[in-house]
Amino acid sequence: MFSSGQIYFGIIFAIVFIAVMIYTYRKDLRLHKTYYKGSSWIFLGFLGFIGLLFIIKLWLKE
């Protein structure tokens, strides 16, 4: 299905991509704490909204 070169490329690409993302996140961590202070509440609200939609879907299905 995949050649060995494609598999090696995929593995190396994934490792390098994850490493760059970790490096970039660590570099900007101070800025994230400053500018995105209340974003966890927005994330929890979003998850609650999705959960509410799921519950409504199950309730209306019966």
N, C-alpha and C positions, 0 to 999 in steps of 0.2 A: 504494500500500500504506500508506504513512505520509504524513500531511500535512506541509507544510513547518514548521508550528508544532510538531508532535510531534518532528520531527528536531532543530529548534533547542533545544527543551526537553531532549531527550536529551543533546545535546552539552554544553549549559551545565550540566546536572545532573552529568554525568560529570566535567567540569573542576572544578566546585566541590567535589564529593565527594572527588576525588583531592587537591585542595589542602588541604582540611580534614584528611584523613587524614595527609598529610605534616606539616602544622603540629602535629597532636596527637602524632605519633610523635616529632618533634623536641623537643617540650616535655617528654615523658616519657622521653627517652633516658637520662638519668642514673639514673632509677629502674629502667629496664629492665636496665641494666648491673649494678645492685646486686642485684635480686631474681631475675633470670633468667640467672644466670651460667652454669650448665651445661646450658642448654636446647638448645644446638647438638648435644650428644652424644645427647640424647633424640631429636632430629630425625634424626640419622644412624642411630640404632638403629631408628627407625621405618621409614626408607627401606630399611635392610638387611632388616628383617622382611618388608616388602612384596616386596622382590626375592627373598627366600628362598621365599615363597609362589608367586611367579611361576615360579621354577625348578622347584619341586616340581610345579606344574601341568603344565609342559612335559614333565617327566620321566615323570609318570604317564599322559600322553596317548599316549605311544609304545607 
